[in-house]
Amino acid sequence: MSGLNDRRRTLAVDGEPVVTGLVAIGDAWASTNPSLGRGSTMGLIHACLLRGVLRQAMTRR
Ligand SMILES: Cc1cc2nc3c(=O)[nH]c(=O)nc-3n(C[C@H](O)[C@H](O)[C@H](O)COP(=O)(O)OP(=O)(O)OC[C@H]3O[C@@H](n4cnc5c(N)ncnc54)[C@H](O)[C@@H]3O)c2cc1C
């Protein structure tokens, strides 16, 4: 809550992944300025998007 800057973490350096098999969502993906109250919404959007991607991958099998 003390940081007012938006900060995004990446799992890639110079376009190359530093880890595979890991998906960062919600606060693990980024922290946002708390005065705008976006954290929960962002996390829920990420969760729904990830659910959709996983569902698609499972139905392709
Ligand atoms: C004081 C405060 C007020 C806030 N007010 C708002 C607001 O009004 N509106 C808003 O949109 N956002 C608000 N936020 C931000 C919001 O709470 C977060 O952005 C949101 O909760 C992030 O969800 P998350 O699931 O990514 O992480 P979290 O909610 O932090 O969930 C992570 C979970 O993982 C668990 N965990 C951690 N390590 C492990 C482990 N090794 N094994 C298993 N489980 C583990 C933790 O116990 C936790 O339950 C507020 C944050 C704070 C601190």
The ligand as a Gaussian input file, in Angstrom:
#p B3LYP/6-31G(d) Opt

LIG

0 1
 C       -4.858000      -2.867000       2.917000
 C       -5.236000      -3.193000       1.495000
 C       -6.378000      -2.645000       0.949000
 C       -6.762000      -2.950000      -0.365000
 N       -7.894000      -2.401000      -0.886000
 C       -8.276000      -2.708000      -2.139000
 C       -9.479000      -2.184000      -2.687000
 O      -10.221000      -1.432000      -2.039000
 N       -9.811000      -2.526000      -3.946000
 C       -9.028000      -3.359000      -4.703000
 O       -9.382000      -3.666000      -5.848000
 N       -7.875000      -3.871000      -4.218000
 C       -7.485000      -3.566000      -2.948000
 N       -6.307000      -4.073000      -2.454000
 C       -5.494000      -4.913000      -3.320000
 C       -6.054000      -6.334000      -3.376000
 O       -6.243000      -6.816000      -2.056000
 C       -5.043000      -7.216000      -4.098000
 O       -4.677000      -6.637000      -5.335000
 C       -5.651000      -8.600000      -4.367000
 O       -6.023000      -9.193000      -3.140000
 C       -4.635000      -9.470000      -5.067000
 O       -5.179000     -10.762000      -5.154000
 P       -4.208000     -11.978000      -5.367000
 O       -5.089000     -13.183000      -5.423000
 O       -3.293000     -11.716000      -6.533000
 O       -3.262000     -12.022000      -4.089000
 P       -3.681000     -12.272000      -2.571000
 O       -5.058000     -11.775000      -2.284000
 O       -2.534000     -11.727000      -1.762000
 O       -3.749000     -13.846000      -2.454000
 C       -2.595000     -14.631000      -2.404000
 C       -2.912000     -15.832000      -1.534000
 O       -1.833000     -16.785000      -1.644000
 C       -1.566000     -17.260000      -0.364000
 N       -0.192000     -17.765000      -0.376000
 C        0.949000     -17.053000      -0.339000
 N        2.017000     -17.876000      -0.374000
 C        1.511000     -19.118000      -0.442000
 C        2.125000     -20.407000      -0.507000
 N        3.448000     -20.554000      -0.510000
 N        1.311000     -21.476000      -0.556000
 C       -0.026000     -21.351000      -0.576000
 N       -0.659000     -20.148000      -0.513000
 C        0.114000     -19.063000      -0.447000
 C       -1.793000     -16.107000       0.576000
 O       -2.031000     -16.546000       1.889000
 C       -3.050000     -15.478000      -0.046000
 O       -4.238000     -16.056000       0.454000
 C       -5.932000      -3.804000      -1.153000
 C       -4.769000      -4.332000      -0.586000
 C       -4.416000      -4.047000       0.699000
 C       -3.149000      -4.647000       1.292000

